[in-house]
Amino acid sequence: MKHDTWTHAQAALLLCGLDPQHSAISDEGQLKGAHALMLDGSQLQWPDPPPIYPMITEGLLAFIKRDAEKRVGLEAKWRAVSQQVQDCLHWLQASPLPARTSPPHYLAWAKRKGLAEHIFTALGDHLASVLGEVDEQPRSCPDPPVQRTLPATAPAPQAAGPSPEDYLLRLAALFDPVKVGQLEAMFPAKGQWAKYAERALRNGLIKARAGRGVFNPLLAAEWWVSSKGPSPSGWDWERCLKVLERNLPARSAAHRDLFPKYD
């Protein structure tokens, strides 16, 4: 963490609570090998193959059952962290950040994207203290340029209010991830959503991905409108927001006032 610059791979590992010196990932972002080290010093391990017993007794059966349960837990944790690192790497690759840049830039990006709070749920306070260092950096260290332009209908920020990007992320947090079929149902595109999802890393839809095969519907809609423009059938950002508001999960019903009102 003390390096002057990080690569995207190093940043993805660190932001997911892993020590890059003792953890390796593939080009796609999946954990490699069978061992990785968390920043808090704990070990992440893919279990060894189960031993072969020449004879199984009643007492041995109980041990085998406990060992199998432990093995399932280790595999589940490994897969979950590996998926988290892969998602984070894809987000970084789709960001405007250079392939290697300074820690403050990565940390500012993580805060701006809301990734820090999401990751803290799994990591606890250890990484939170690292991310907090960005607030102590000299003001002469600028944030990386943000190239993406948000829809014109998003409310303009006040002087002391949230930025348009923060406003968009606040709205996105109101929604649960949905599958491609649900995106097609909400925003009909003549079956194109499946192709969009297959090429998410190349076309930029990766920024809306919330897990394997699922996407945040608000971020997906924003990508659809900003990258494709109004569709021939009249889909624009205002129409997308109206559909999204009608599809708010029950848990977010109390925050309906965050949506802009249209005549």
C-alpha angles and dihedrals in degrees: 000000000000095000118119091233137017131209119229089256092052091047093049091052093046095046088052092050100258130130108238091207091062102029130067133196135191124243087267092054100254118139114258130209123015103279136056133169123230120217090246089060097255121131126244110204141180105217122250118246112278115262122251114241119206090209130015119212129188091258091050091053091063091050092048090052092051091046091051092051090050090048092052090051093050092049093048093051092046092050093046095051092042090054090048092053091046092051092047092049092051091051090051092049090052092048126092091247117119118250088258123025142147123289094245090059092051092045093049089049091051092051093046092050093048091239094126096065092043092052095044089067089068099031106042123212101323097086091035089068090052093049090049090065090076090073089060096053119113114269089236089075103089126209115251113266116268108223100181117095117212121223114283091237093064108106113263112243120251120233093266098024134093121293119249089256092052090048091052092050091049089055092045091054089063092068134075119224115271134198125249092260091059091051089053090050094051097038108025112212102164092264095309096124091079090056091044090054094048090055097037095127093052100040098042099249086118088087088069096048112116099177142328107331096347133099139193102253096214094050090044091052092048090052091047094053098039096045100036101030123218109336123234088255091061102260113159135154094273092054091046091053091051090053092046092050090053089052098049112141116247090250090063100043092107090060097057088114090072089074117089116250120236130194 
